Amino acid sequence: MRDRFENRIRGLQVRSAAGAEMLKSHMGDARRWKIELVLGTVRSMRYLGRGDEAEFDVEGRKIALKISGEQTLIAEGDGVILAGRARDPFQASLYYNETTGASSLESTHKSFRYLLMGGCLGGLAAFAILAALVLTARHEPVFVAGVGALHVLIYLASVAASGLLLKLSLSLVSIGTSIRKMWLLVQAVTSLDCPPN
Protein backbone atom coordinates (compact mmCIF):
# COMPACT_ATOMS: atom_id res chain seq x y z
CA MET A 1 0.00 0.00 0.00
CA ARG A 2 2.82 2.42 0.88
CA ASP A 3 4.50 1.76 -2.51
CA ARG A 4 1.24 2.47 -4.30
CA PHE A 5 0.85 5.73 -2.39
CA GLU A 6 4.45 6.84 -3.04
CA ASN A 7 4.16 5.97 -6.75
CA ARG A 8 0.96 7.98 -6.94
CA ILE A 9 2.64 11.00 -5.34
CA ARG A 10 5.58 10.74 -7.77
CA GLY A 11 3.13 10.59 -10.68
CA LEU A 12 1.14 13.67 -9.67
CA GLN A 13 2.02 17.17 -10.70
CA VAL A 14 3.55 19.07 -7.82
CA ARG A 15 3.20 22.82 -8.10
CA SER A 16 6.64 23.55 -6.66
CA ALA A 17 9.56 22.02 -4.82
CA ALA A 18 8.20 23.72 -1.69
CA GLY A 19 4.94 21.77 -2.13
CA ALA A 20 6.84 18.48 -2.28
CA GLU A 21 8.83 19.42 0.83
CA MET A 22 5.63 20.37 2.66
CA LEU A 23 4.13 16.97 1.82
CA LYS A 24 7.26 15.17 3.10
CA SER A 25 6.99 17.17 6.32
CA HIS A 26 3.32 16.19 6.74
CA MET A 27 4.14 12.53 6.07
CA GLY A 28 6.79 12.66 8.81
CA ASP A 29 4.22 14.19 11.18
CA ALA A 30 1.77 11.43 10.27
CA ARG A 31 4.25 8.73 11.25
CA ARG A 32 5.07 10.47 14.54
CA TRP A 33 1.39 10.98 15.39
CA LYS A 34 0.46 7.42 14.26
CA ILE A 35 -1.86 8.76 11.57
CA GLU A 36 -2.60 6.59 8.58
CA LEU A 37 -3.67 7.62 5.10
CA VAL A 38 -5.69 5.12 3.07
CA LEU A 39 -6.19 5.61 -0.69
CA GLY A 40 -8.20 3.44 -3.02
CA THR A 41 -11.57 2.49 -4.45
CA VAL A 42 -14.64 1.89 -2.27
CA ARG A 43 -16.10 -1.63 -2.40
CA SER A 44 -18.90 -3.37 -0.43
CA MET A 45 -20.44 -0.20 1.04
CA ARG A 46 -23.13 -0.55 3.70
CA TYR A 47 -24.67 1.62 6.40
CA LEU A 48 -24.88 0.40 9.99
CA GLY A 49 -27.40 1.04 12.75
CA ARG A 50 -29.46 4.16 12.19
CA GLY A 51 -27.36 5.13 9.19
CA ASP A 52 -24.85 7.16 11.22
CA GLU A 53 -21.92 4.89 10.37
CA ALA A 54 -20.76 3.49 7.06
CA GLU A 55 -18.60 0.41 6.60
CA PHE A 56 -16.81 -0.45 3.37
CA ASP A 57 -13.65 -1.99 1.92
CA VAL A 58 -10.79 -0.03 0.37
CA GLU A 59 -8.06 -2.11 -1.24
CA GLY A 60 -9.20 -5.16 0.76
CA ARG A 61 -9.16 -3.34 4.10
CA LYS A 62 -12.27 -2.82 6.25
CA ILE A 63 -12.98 0.85 6.93
CA ALA A 64 -15.50 2.39 9.34
CA LEU A 65 -16.57 6.01 8.92
CA LYS A 66 -18.78 7.90 11.39
CA ILE A 67 -21.26 10.29 9.84
CA SER A 68 -21.74 13.32 12.08
CA GLY A 69 -24.59 15.55 11.02
CA GLU A 70 -23.64 15.67 7.37
CA GLN A 71 -24.40 13.36 4.53
CA THR A 72 -21.43 11.24 3.56
CA LEU A 73 -21.04 11.50 -0.18
CA ILE A 74 -19.23 8.24 -0.85
CA ALA A 75 -20.60 5.54 -3.10
CA GLU A 76 -19.33 2.17 -4.20
CA GLY A 77 -16.68 2.54 -6.91
CA ASP A 78 -15.53 6.02 -5.81
CA GLY A 79 -11.84 6.78 -5.35
CA VAL A 80 -11.24 8.08 -1.84
CA ILE A 81 -8.54 9.41 0.47
CA LEU A 82 -9.20 8.59 4.14
CA ALA A 83 -7.26 9.68 7.22
CA GLY A 84 -7.46 8.29 10.74
CA ARG A 85 -5.51 6.85 13.64
CA ALA A 86 -3.34 3.88 12.69
CA ARG A 87 -5.18 0.93 14.24
CA ASP A 88 -7.15 -2.10 13.23
CA PRO A 89 -9.99 -1.88 12.31
CA PHE A 90 -9.34 1.47 10.64
CA GLN A 91 -11.69 4.20 11.87
CA ALA A 92 -11.58 7.06 9.36
CA SER A 93 -11.80 10.53 10.88
CA LEU A 94 -12.07 12.40 7.60
CA TYR A 95 -12.51 11.62 3.93
CA TYR A 96 -12.01 13.16 0.51
CA ASN A 97 -13.88 11.67 -2.44
CA GLU A 98 -11.62 12.04 -5.49
CA THR A 99 -14.42 11.02 -7.84
CA THR A 100 -16.98 13.66 -6.83
CA GLY A 101 -14.83 16.18 -4.92
CA ALA A 102 -17.02 15.80 -1.81
CA SER A 103 -15.24 15.74 1.53
CA SER A 104 -15.46 16.28 5.26
CA LEU A 105 -12.52 18.72 5.14
CA GLU A 106 -14.57 21.85 5.89
CA SER A 107 -16.41 20.39 8.89
CA THR A 108 -13.16 18.86 10.17
CA HIS A 109 -11.46 22.25 9.89
CA LYS A 110 -14.17 23.81 12.06
CA SER A 111 -14.01 20.92 14.54
CA PHE A 112 -10.29 21.11 15.21
CA ARG A 113 -10.43 24.90 15.50
CA TYR A 114 -13.17 24.63 18.16
CA LEU A 115 -11.25 21.89 20.01
CA LEU A 116 -8.02 23.91 20.04
CA MET A 117 -9.81 27.10 21.07
CA GLY A 118 -11.73 25.30 23.84
CA GLY A 119 -8.53 23.68 25.10
CA CYS A 120 -6.67 26.99 25.19
CA LEU A 121 -9.51 28.81 26.92
CA GLY A 122 -9.86 25.98 29.46
CA GLY A 123 -6.13 26.11 30.15
CA LEU A 124 -6.28 29.86 30.67
CA ALA A 125 -9.25 29.45 33.03
CA ALA A 126 -7.35 26.79 35.03
CA PHE A 127 -4.34 29.07 35.39
CA ALA A 128 -6.60 32.00 36.33
CA ILE A 129 -8.14 29.90 39.13
CA LEU A 130 -4.67 28.96 40.39
CA ALA A 131 -3.44 32.57 40.18
CA ALA A 132 -6.48 33.81 42.13
CA LEU A 133 -5.88 31.07 44.69
CA VAL A 134 -2.21 32.03 45.11
CA LEU A 135 -3.04 35.74 45.43
CA THR A 136 -5.73 35.01 48.00
CA ALA A 137 -3.44 32.69 49.96
CA ARG A 138 -0.68 35.34 50.05
CA HIS A 139 -3.01 37.80 51.77
CA GLU A 140 -4.69 35.25 54.02
CA PRO A 141 -2.39 32.37 55.03
CA VAL A 142 -4.25 29.08 54.82
CA PHE A 143 -2.56 27.06 57.49
CA VAL A 144 -2.70 29.61 60.30
CA ALA A 145 -4.60 28.61 63.43
CA GLY A 146 -7.21 31.39 63.00
CA VAL A 147 -8.40 30.30 59.53
CA GLY A 148 -11.41 28.00 59.52
CA ALA A 149 -11.70 24.58 57.94
CA LEU A 150 -14.10 26.03 55.36
CA HIS A 151 -11.32 28.14 53.84
CA VAL A 152 -9.03 25.14 53.59
CA LEU A 153 -11.78 23.13 51.85
CA ILE A 154 -12.40 25.99 49.40
CA TYR A 155 -8.69 26.15 48.58
CA LEU A 156 -8.47 22.39 48.08
CA ALA A 157 -11.63 22.35 45.92
CA SER A 158 -10.18 25.19 43.80
CA VAL A 159 -6.93 23.30 43.28
CA ALA A 160 -8.83 20.13 42.32
CA ALA A 161 -11.15 22.04 39.94
CA SER A 162 -8.25 23.77 38.20
CA GLY A 163 -6.41 20.45 37.89
CA LEU A 164 -9.43 18.77 36.28
CA LEU A 165 -9.96 21.74 33.98
CA LEU A 166 -6.30 21.68 32.96
CA LYS A 167 -6.46 17.93 32.25
CA LEU A 168 -9.59 18.39 30.11
CA SER A 169 -7.95 21.29 28.29
CA LEU A 170 -4.83 19.27 27.50
CA SER A 171 -7.02 16.44 26.18
CA LEU A 172 -8.91 18.84 23.91
CA VAL A 173 -5.65 20.33 22.60
CA SER A 174 -4.21 16.85 21.97
CA ILE A 175 -7.31 15.66 20.08
CA GLY A 176 -7.55 18.94 18.14
CA THR A 177 -3.87 18.76 17.17
CA SER A 178 -4.23 15.16 16.00
CA ILE A 179 -7.26 16.03 13.85
CA ARG A 180 -5.42 19.08 12.50
CA LYS A 181 -2.49 16.87 11.45
CA MET A 182 -4.90 14.57 9.59
CA TRP A 183 -6.53 17.55 7.90
CA LEU A 184 -3.17 19.01 6.84
CA LEU A 185 -2.06 15.66 5.44
CA VAL A 186 -5.22 15.20 3.35
CA GLN A 187 -5.03 18.84 2.21
CA ALA A 188 -1.41 18.34 1.12
CA VAL A 189 -2.24 15.17 -0.85
CA THR A 190 -5.32 16.67 -2.51
CA SER A 191 -3.43 19.83 -3.49
CA LEU A 192 -1.02 17.69 -5.51
CA ASP A 193 -3.82 16.98 -7.96
CA CYS A 194 -4.16 20.67 -8.83
CA PRO A 195 -2.50 21.77 -12.06
CA PRO A 196 0.24 24.39 -11.68
CA ASN A 197 -0.88 28.04 -11.89
C-alpha positions as CSV (number, residue, x, y, z in Angstrom):
1,M,0.0,0.0,0.0
2,R,2.8,2.4,0.9
3,D,4.5,1.8,-2.5
4,R,1.2,2.5,-4.3
5,F,0.9,5.7,-2.4
6,E,4.4,6.8,-3.0
7,N,4.2,6.0,-6.8
8,R,1.0,8.0,-6.9
9,I,2.6,11.0,-5.3
10,R,5.6,10.7,-7.8
11,G,3.1,10.6,-10.7
12,L,1.1,13.7,-9.7
13,Q,2.0,17.2,-10.7
14,V,3.6,19.1,-7.8
15,R,3.2,22.8,-8.1
16,S,6.6,23.5,-6.7
17,A,9.6,22.0,-4.8
18,A,8.2,23.7,-1.7
19,G,4.9,21.8,-2.1
20,A,6.8,18.5,-2.3
21,E,8.8,19.4,0.8
22,M,5.6,20.4,2.7
23,L,4.1,17.0,1.8
24,K,7.3,15.2,3.1
25,S,7.0,17.2,6.3
26,H,3.3,16.2,6.7
27,M,4.1,12.5,6.1
28,G,6.8,12.7,8.8
29,D,4.2,14.2,11.2
30,A,1.8,11.4,10.3
31,R,4.3,8.7,11.2
32,R,5.1,10.5,14.5
33,W,1.4,11.0,15.4
34,K,0.5,7.4,14.3
35,I,-1.9,8.8,11.6
36,E,-2.6,6.6,8.6
37,L,-3.7,7.6,5.1
38,V,-5.7,5.1,3.1
39,L,-6.2,5.6,-0.7
40,G,-8.2,3.4,-3.0
41,T,-11.6,2.5,-4.4
42,V,-14.6,1.9,-2.3
43,R,-16.1,-1.6,-2.4
44,S,-18.9,-3.4,-0.4
45,M,-20.4,-0.2,1.0
46,R,-23.1,-0.6,3.7
47,Y,-24.7,1.6,6.4
48,L,-24.9,0.4,10.0
49,G,-27.4,1.0,12.8
50,R,-29.5,4.2,12.2
51,G,-27.4,5.1,9.2
52,D,-24.9,7.2,11.2
53,E,-21.9,4.9,10.4
54,A,-20.8,3.5,7.1
55,E,-18.6,0.4,6.6
56,F,-16.8,-0.4,3.4
57,D,-13.6,-2.0,1.9
58,V,-10.8,0.0,0.4
59,E,-8.1,-2.1,-1.2
60,G,-9.2,-5.2,0.8
61,R,-9.2,-3.3,4.1
62,K,-12.3,-2.8,6.3
63,I,-13.0,0.8,6.9
64,A,-15.5,2.4,9.3
65,L,-16.6,6.0,8.9
66,K,-18.8,7.9,11.4
67,I,-21.3,10.3,9.8
68,S,-21.7,13.3,12.1
69,G,-24.6,15.6,11.0
70,E,-23.6,15.7,7.4
71,Q,-24.4,13.4,4.5
72,T,-21.4,11.2,3.6
73,L,-21.0,11.5,-0.2
74,I,-19.2,8.2,-0.8
75,A,-20.6,5.5,-3.1
76,E,-19.3,2.2,-4.2
77,G,-16.7,2.5,-6.9
78,D,-15.5,6.0,-5.8
79,G,-11.8,6.8,-5.4
80,V,-11.2,8.1,-1.8
81,I,-8.5,9.4,0.5
82,L,-9.2,8.6,4.1
83,A,-7.3,9.7,7.2
84,G,-7.5,8.3,10.7
85,R,-5.5,6.9,13.6
86,A,-3.3,3.9,12.7
87,R,-5.2,0.9,14.2
88,D,-7.1,-2.1,13.2
89,P,-10.0,-1.9,12.3
90,F,-9.3,1.5,10.6
91,Q,-11.7,4.2,11.9
92,A,-11.6,7.1,9.4
93,S,-11.8,10.5,10.9
94,L,-12.1,12.4,7.6
95,Y,-12.5,11.6,3.9
96,Y,-12.0,13.2,0.5
97,N,-13.9,11.7,-2.4
98,E,-11.6,12.0,-5.5
99,T,-14.4,11.0,-7.8
100,T,-17.0,13.7,-6.8
101,G,-14.8,16.2,-4.9
102,A,-17.0,15.8,-1.8
103,S,-15.2,15.7,1.5
104,S,-15.5,16.3,5.3
105,L,-12.5,18.7,5.1
106,E,-14.6,21.9,5.9
107,S,-16.4,20.4,8.9
108,T,-13.2,18.9,10.2
109,H,-11.5,22.3,9.9
110,K,-14.2,23.8,12.1
111,S,-14.0,20.9,14.5
112,F,-10.3,21.1,15.2
113,R,-10.4,24.9,15.5
114,Y,-13.2,24.6,18.2
115,L,-11.3,21.9,20.0
116,L,-8.0,23.9,20.0
117,M,-9.8,27.1,21.1
118,G,-11.7,25.3,23.8
119,G,-8.5,23.7,25.1
120,C,-6.7,27.0,25.2
121,L,-9.5,28.8,26.9
122,G,-9.9,26.0,29.5
123,G,-6.1,26.1,30.2
124,L,-6.3,29.9,30.7
125,A,-9.2,29.4,33.0
126,A,-7.3,26.8,35.0
127,F,-4.3,29.1,35.4
128,A,-6.6,32.0,36.3
129,I,-8.1,29.9,39.1
130,L,-4.7,29.0,40.4
131,A,-3.4,32.6,40.2
132,A,-6.5,33.8,42.1
133,L,-5.9,31.1,44.7
134,V,-2.2,32.0,45.1
135,L,-3.0,35.7,45.4
136,T,-5.7,35.0,48.0
137,A,-3.4,32.7,50.0
138,R,-0.7,35.3,50.1
139,H,-3.0,37.8,51.8
140,E,-4.7,35.2,54.0
141,P,-2.4,32.4,55.0
142,V,-4.3,29.1,54.8
143,F,-2.6,27.1,57.5
144,V,-2.7,29.6,60.3
145,A,-4.6,28.6,63.4
146,G,-7.2,31.4,63.0
147,V,-8.4,30.3,59.5
148,G,-11.4,28.0,59.5
149,A,-11.7,24.6,57.9
150,L,-14.1,26.0,55.4
151,H,-11.3,28.1,53.8
152,V,-9.0,25.1,53.6
153,L,-11.8,23.1,51.8
154,I,-12.4,26.0,49.4
155,Y,-8.7,26.2,48.6
156,L,-8.5,22.4,48.1
157,A,-11.6,22.4,45.9
158,S,-10.2,25.2,43.8
159,V,-6.9,23.3,43.3
160,A,-8.8,20.1,42.3
161,A,-11.1,22.0,39.9
162,S,-8.3,23.8,38.2
163,G,-6.4,20.4,37.9
164,L,-9.4,18.8,36.3
165,L,-10.0,21.7,34.0
166,L,-6.3,21.7,33.0
167,K,-6.5,17.9,32.3
168,L,-9.6,18.4,30.1
169,S,-8.0,21.3,28.3
170,L,-4.8,19.3,27.5
171,S,-7.0,16.4,26.2
172,L,-8.9,18.8,23.9
173,V,-5.7,20.3,22.6
174,S,-4.2,16.9,22.0
175,I,-7.3,15.7,20.1
176,G,-7.5,18.9,18.1
177,T,-3.9,18.8,17.2
178,S,-4.2,15.2,16.0
179,I,-7.3,16.0,13.9
180,R,-5.4,19.1,12.5
181,K,-2.5,16.9,11.5
182,M,-4.9,14.6,9.6
183,W,-6.5,17.6,7.9
184,L,-3.2,19.0,6.8
185,L,-2.1,15.7,5.4
186,V,-5.2,15.2,3.3
187,Q,-5.0,18.8,2.2
188,A,-1.4,18.3,1.1
189,V,-2.2,15.2,-0.8
190,T,-5.3,16.7,-2.5
191,S,-3.4,19.8,-3.5
192,L,-1.0,17.7,-5.5
193,D,-3.8,17.0,-8.0
194,C,-4.2,20.7,-8.8
195,P,-2.5,21.8,-12.1
196,P,0.2,24.4,-11.7
197,N,-0.9,28.0,-11.9
